[in-house]
Amino acid sequence: MKSIFHLAYNVRNLEEAREFYVNTLGCKEGRSAATWIDLDFFGHQLSLHIGEPFLTNTTGKVGEHIVPMPHLGIILQYKDWKNLANKLEEKKTNFVIKPVLRFEGLPGEQYTMFFKDPFGNPIEAKGFKDLSKVFDS
């Protein structure tokens, strides 16, 4: 069974959120109200509501990296991942983990980068040259 996910979390300012998610990440805005907006987040529904963002800690050990937990992530074809990485670098994004290849030559080989939205919500973007390898062990 295939589906799309829906995730809702808090941001402090909807205009700032629109600027980041629509203009920086390239998400398309859907329905909205005075207190929330829906976004097409790479084919999934992300709802941003006015409120205090969730607390995160850098506690997740993945390979050689310690990553923010919890976090939202996307998995892209490598070409799309590279385009997003270039766009974020051009916008002088402050990366938690700069774009990097990890697990090279191993099952699950992937490109990754971590960054935060303007409210501190951590986002991971993974890139795979072959999406059929995402669940390889």
C-alpha positions as CSV (number, residue, x, y, z in Angstrom):
1,M,0.0,0.0,0.0
2,K,1.4,3.4,-1.0
3,S,0.4,6.6,0.7
4,I,1.5,10.1,1.4
5,F,2.2,11.3,4.9
6,H,0.8,14.2,6.8
7,L,2.8,15.9,9.5
8,A,1.8,19.0,11.5
9,Y,4.1,21.0,13.7
10,N,4.5,24.5,15.1
11,V,6.2,27.6,13.7
12,R,6.1,31.0,15.3
13,N,5.4,33.1,12.2
14,L,3.5,32.0,9.1
15,E,5.0,34.7,6.8
16,E,8.5,33.7,7.8
17,A,7.5,30.0,7.3
18,R,6.1,30.8,3.8
19,E,9.3,32.5,2.9
20,F,11.4,29.5,3.9
21,Y,9.3,26.6,2.9
22,V,7.9,28.1,-0.4
23,N,10.8,30.3,-1.6
24,T,13.8,28.5,-0.2
25,L,12.7,24.8,-0.3
26,G,10.3,25.2,-3.2
27,C,7.2,23.8,-1.5
28,K,3.8,24.7,-3.0
29,E,1.3,26.3,-0.6
30,G,-2.2,24.7,-0.3
31,R,-5.0,25.6,1.9
32,S,-4.5,28.1,4.8
33,A,-6.2,30.0,7.5
34,A,-5.1,32.7,9.9
35,T,-3.3,30.2,12.2
36,W,-2.0,27.5,9.8
37,I,-0.8,26.7,6.2
38,D,-0.7,23.4,4.3
39,L,2.3,22.8,2.1
40,D,3.1,20.2,-0.6
41,F,6.4,19.1,1.0
42,F,8.0,17.1,-1.8
43,G,4.7,15.2,-2.4
44,H,3.6,15.0,1.2
45,Q,1.3,17.2,3.3
46,L,3.0,19.4,5.9
47,S,0.8,21.6,8.0
48,L,2.4,24.4,9.9
49,H,0.5,25.9,12.8
50,I,1.2,29.0,14.9
51,G,2.7,27.8,18.2
52,E,6.0,26.9,19.9
53,P,8.2,24.5,18.0
54,F,8.9,21.1,19.6
55,L,12.1,20.7,21.5
56,T,15.0,18.8,19.9
57,N,18.3,17.4,21.1
58,T,21.3,16.3,19.1
59,T,21.1,12.7,20.3
60,G,20.7,10.5,17.3
61,K,23.9,8.6,16.3
62,V,23.9,7.7,12.6
63,G,27.2,6.4,11.3
64,E,29.7,9.1,12.3
65,H,27.1,11.8,12.8
66,I,25.1,12.9,15.8
67,V,21.8,14.2,14.5
68,P,19.0,16.3,15.9
69,M,16.0,14.3,17.2
70,P,13.2,14.3,16.4
71,H,13.5,15.6,12.8
72,L,11.5,15.6,9.6
73,G,13.2,14.2,6.5
74,I,12.8,13.7,2.8
75,I,14.4,11.3,0.4
76,L,15.2,12.5,-3.1
77,Q,16.8,11.2,-6.3
78,Y,20.4,12.2,-6.1
79,K,20.0,14.9,-8.9
80,D,17.2,16.6,-7.0
81,W,19.1,16.3,-3.7
82,K,22.1,18.0,-5.4
83,N,19.9,20.8,-6.8
84,L,18.5,21.4,-3.3
85,A,21.9,21.3,-1.7
86,N,23.2,23.9,-4.3
87,K,20.1,26.1,-3.7
88,L,20.6,26.0,0.1
89,E,24.3,26.7,-0.2
90,E,23.6,29.7,-2.5
91,K,21.2,31.0,0.2
92,K,24.0,30.7,2.8
93,T,22.1,28.1,4.8
94,N,23.6,27.4,8.2
95,F,23.8,23.6,8.0
96,V,23.7,21.3,11.1
97,I,25.4,18.8,8.8
98,K,26.8,20.1,5.5
99,P,26.0,18.0,2.4
100,V,28.0,14.8,2.6
101,L,28.1,11.2,1.3
102,R,27.8,8.6,4.0
103,F,27.9,4.8,4.1
104,E,29.9,4.9,0.9
105,G,30.1,1.5,-0.8
106,L,27.7,0.0,1.7
107,P,24.1,-0.9,1.6
108,G,22.2,2.3,2.2
109,E,24.8,4.5,0.6
110,Q,23.3,8.0,0.7
111,Y,24.0,11.7,0.5
112,T,22.6,13.7,3.4
113,M,22.4,17.2,4.9
114,F,20.7,18.6,7.9
115,F,19.4,22.1,8.4
116,K,16.8,23.9,10.4
117,D,13.9,26.1,9.5
118,P,13.8,29.6,10.9
119,F,12.1,28.3,14.1
120,G,14.7,25.5,14.8
121,N,12.7,22.6,13.4
122,P,15.4,20.2,12.0
123,I,15.0,18.8,8.5
124,E,17.1,16.1,6.9
125,A,17.4,15.7,3.1
126,K,18.7,12.4,1.8
127,G,19.7,11.7,-1.7
128,F,20.0,8.3,-3.3
129,K,21.3,7.5,-6.8
130,D,18.9,4.5,-6.8
131,L,15.7,4.8,-4.8
132,S,15.2,1.1,-4.8
133,K,18.2,0.9,-2.4
134,V,16.6,3.0,0.4
135,F,15.7,0.0,2.5
136,D,18.8,-2.1,1.8
137,S,20.4,-3.6,4.8
